[in-house]
Amino acid sequence: MRFLGIGENNDLGSLYRRLLAAGHEVRVFASEPDAAGVLAGLVPRTADWRADLPWIRDAGRDGVILFEGVDHGLTQDRLRREGYRVIGGSSLGDRLENDRGFGQRMMREAGMRVAGLHEFRDFEVALAFLREHPGRWVYKLNGGLFPSTHNYVGEMEDGSDVAALIACHRARWEGSEPPSFVLMEHIAGVEIGIGAYFNGERFLHPACLDWEHKRLFPGDLGELTGEMGTLVTYRGAERLFEATLARMVEPLRRSGYCGYINLNTIVDERGIWPLEFTCRFGYPGFAILEPLHGEGWDRIFARMLERDGIEFATHPGWAVGVVLTVPPFPYRPDYDRLSKGMPILFKGPLSAADETNLHYCEVGLERGRLVTSGVIGDLMIATGRGPTVEEAQEQAYRLAARVVVPNLRYRNDIGARFLREDRARLIAYGILSPEAAP
């Protein structure tokens, strides 16, 4: 098969390496100039993905275009109309993720219970709202231009911390367009994600459950990074899936959506509260799910495109993924000076299993040696799989400890909160069965 990957930073580099190892042809376009070194020497690049469309067309039904992110939904819709086989998302997917208010309205129309959410395009109006409605609020900017570090989960019961942050953003706002953001009612509970692949008509089964760890430091301290590690399983997702993603089949089908979609939720004693969609390959979630796959990405993608079945093979148990970073992650300034170009070494030779469970991100080959590359220092993911969470953790952390890079950092508590409290609460709420969460 022929695969043409299109994105900004070569985020799916680990996936492309798997396809290459399976004997497929791969070309990758990354629009971010500073990402030129990401998997340099490991994954073939192209300077112009549009110039490679004939290469995909010539492969017939074996030609596949993979879009890594959002904001290219209209292009994906057009390519599908032109007969190309495209996996990624759709224009609807772009809006579901980028326009939080729209996403919440779609959830409500699908019959899901949603938390209170208020949309704003003016800081002053938002500040007036907070004065009239004191309480804990979550502040999130719309669109894909702002990193996770700009969002904020309020801690003060009167909302004064959120108000202070908005006042700060008001003073510093330099954009030519007015801001677009939401204030969402804070709900205390268990954060859990539900994800599945959609083939344009139906969801593939099974769906997965995930517990992301988004803050930089252990104990959920520090800035929101996007993701520092995740616990995942393909078992026990049925109740959450039927109450959430399963209700989105019709709008996704009408939009021609074909790809992975995830819904982040909060669960408490009152029920399930959906928060936001991710309408693209989850990063680094796709790599952390891989150890649980019983077949390769090529077979999963072929099943999605051919629509010849909705079941794909998965392993029971759990997988844990740990994101390995160097300074100044999660920020870009001074990466060139602090960490870029540093050597990457390993304690002892890596086995084939080790190689499979290390998923390279901002890594490249320079004079035959692995070095840090990319834009922010998000180096790689160490994964482990096991019949219990504890065994998956042990495998992932044993492998992470063998990676040697100056100033390497990672969280040492991925999955710990699930074992300590979330598992028992989800069983009590009826989301998980004791059999599915040993």
Secondary structure, 3 states (H helix, E strand, C coil): CEEEEEECCCCCHHHHHHHHHCCCEEEEEECCHHHCCCCCCCCCECCCHHHHHHHHHHCHHHEEEEECCCCCHHHHHHHHHCCCCEECCCHHHHHHHHCHHHHHHHHHHCCCCCCCEEEECCHHHHHHHHHHCCCCEEEEECCCCCCHHHCEECCCCCCHHHHHHHHHHHHHCCCCCCCCEEEEECCCCEEEEEEEEECCCCECECCEEEEEEEEEECCCEEEEEEEEEEEEECCCCHHHHHHCHHHHHHHHHHHCCCEEEEEEEEEECCEEEEEEEECCCCCCHHHHHHHHECCCHHHHHHHHHHCCCCECCECCCEEEEEEEECCCCCCCCCHHHHCCCCECEECCCCCHHHHHHEEECCEEEECCEEEECCCCCEEEEEEEEECCHHHHHHHHHHHHCCEECCCCECCCCCCHHHHHHHHHHHHHCCCCCCCCCC
